[in-house]
Amino acid sequence: MVAATPDAVAAGVRVGMRRREAETLCPTAVTLVADRGAEAAAFELVAQTIEAVVPRMELAAPGLAYMPTAGAVRYYGTEEALVGKMVAAVEVVAPRGRFGLADGPFAARLAADNAVDGPLIVGDTALFLAGLDVSTLGIDELVDTFRWLGVGTLGDLASLPRAAIASRFGPVGLEAHRIASGEDRSVEPRRITDEIVAEDFFDPPLDDFERAAFAARALAGRLLAAVAPIGAKPHRVEVEAESALGEMRSRTWRSAHAFSEVELAERVRWQIRAWVESGGVPGGIVRIRLSPADLSDLGRQLRLDEDAASEDDARRALSRAQGLIGPDAVLQAMPQGGRDPGERIHWYRWGEQPGALLDPEAPWPGRLPEPSPTLVPPEPRRFEVEWEGGFPVRVRLGTRWEPVLGWAGPWRQTGRWWEGEPAADRYQIVTSAGAFLCEVRAGKCWLVGVYD
């Protein structure tokens, strides 16, 4: 669960809980699949409201925004006055928001998470962070090692010599020590002599979200290709769109790490969808412009067998293929749980986030033993099997009958009785021409898998 309504929370549902557990606690609730694009569109009104109070605002994700407060505090007088103004403005369009003010985005995010009874203004960031568990760093491999060493809080980590942490854990450990010490800060951009942008014009105007999304992906690739020769990647990117009526829209997106092509294209799609669905680009889009706000030359050490250039080429090729043959024709897969072989692979569009996955660690009563079939038809196919005394003896493959050399089963599978689906028996059948998984339901046999 990534979000829950107040009624569901009152029933015991918590963010991070497994879907099945949440539905047990609140069986009358309606479960929806998270849609980041729809969330970005819904958050657009909140973003516009924030910009009316503090013009310089950065989006990190739908529902999460950062803003520098130094200039705004001077304008409104005090931090309390600024936060009060912000809360009053946002609550008109989005009640129950959380607000935190601290030094650096990491501490500010944690302050907002802990702001239960109202905005939380942190006076001493280092002291605020010291009592928090090291798991708040979100780096699982480091957290496990820190716990093994007896480092349980950010204060424990900050008390260790920085040189020793850097020597033992490298750049990742050094960054973790800085964050634990309250020294989190935005990436320092390098000085750029020539303006680097990716821009495109459209005639006729783009009035369809899917067409605009493809154009955004191409622009994301062009922007990253433009900064690649100087060895840099953007941490903040400004997305700007011009409507056919001359109205301009712009928004800055921020990432804690350098944007990849897929991540940047994803955020541009979210933003364009938000503008299109909110009516922010009347008449369609005639121009889209991407410009980096922060560039960093801080990279990572590649493995000896890693070819980053080939990976980038592959991503660009897949993006071009998706633009030519459609978003639903280029898919990627991820394993998940399930009883049926077809359920245990989740397919989704390349470059997008997968939807809700079935828990692979769940028991799944009735699931077939390993190995799983190599080929699974999209829909079960009729399969002729000859039986004698309840045992399979021959199967029909095309125009010929093949004797059964071995078989296993049956495995009884209870159907979805609430949908009127009958129970079925499954058999593994081996012949000289191959091995098959078949299902017997209501007196008929169906092919549901082929083994390699």
Number of C-alpha atoms within 10 A of each C-alpha: 18 11 14 15 10 11 11 19 15 12 12 13 23 17 12 10 13 14 17 13 14 22 16 12 15 17 13 9 14 8 12 9 11 15 12 17 19 15 16 25 20 19 21 22 17 20 21 15 19 21 16 13 17 19 14 16 21 21 21 16 17 19 15 14 19 20 18 16 18 10 11 19 16 11 12 14 11 13 16 15 14 18 22 13 15 18 20 11 17 20 14 10 12 14 11 12 15 20 23 21 26 22 18 18 20 19 23 21 19 19 23 20 14 15 17 13 8 14 20 21 18 17 11 11 20 20 15 18 24 19 13 17 16 25 16 15 16 10 13 12 8 17 19 15 11 17 14 10 9 11 19 18 20 26 22 19 23 21 13 12 10 18 11 12 19 16 11 11 13 12 14 13 19 18 17 24 26 15 22 29 21 23 17 17 12 14 17 11 16 11 9 10 6 6 7 15 17 20 17 14 15 14 10 10 16 21 17 12 18 16 11 22 21 20 20 26 24 19 23 28 20 18 23 22 16 16 16 12 8 10 12 20 23 24 23 27 26 18 21 19 26 22 20 20 12 14 13 14 15 14 19 20 22 24 18 12 14 21 19 16 22 18 17 27 23 20 26 28 22 22 27 27 25 23 23 19 14 14 11 20 24 16 17 23 29 20 19 23 19 24 19 22 15 21 21 18 15 11 11 8 7 9 8 6 6 10 10 11 9 10 11 17 11 12 17 18 12 16 22 15 14 19 19 11 10 14 18 10 14 17 15 14 12 11 14 15 19 22 14 17 19 17 13 18 17 18 15 18 16 19 20 15 13 17 12 13 16 18 16 12 9 9 11 13 10 13 15 20 7 6 8 17 18 11 15 17 12 9 10 14 14 13 18 17 22 16 11 8 6 7 14 18 19 19 20 13 12 8 6 8 14 18 16 20 13 13 17 13 12 15 16 16 19 13 13 10 9 7 7 8 11 13 14 18 16 21 20 20 23 19 16 10 10 12 19 23 22 24 26 18 16 10 7 12 21 18 20 23 24 18 16 11
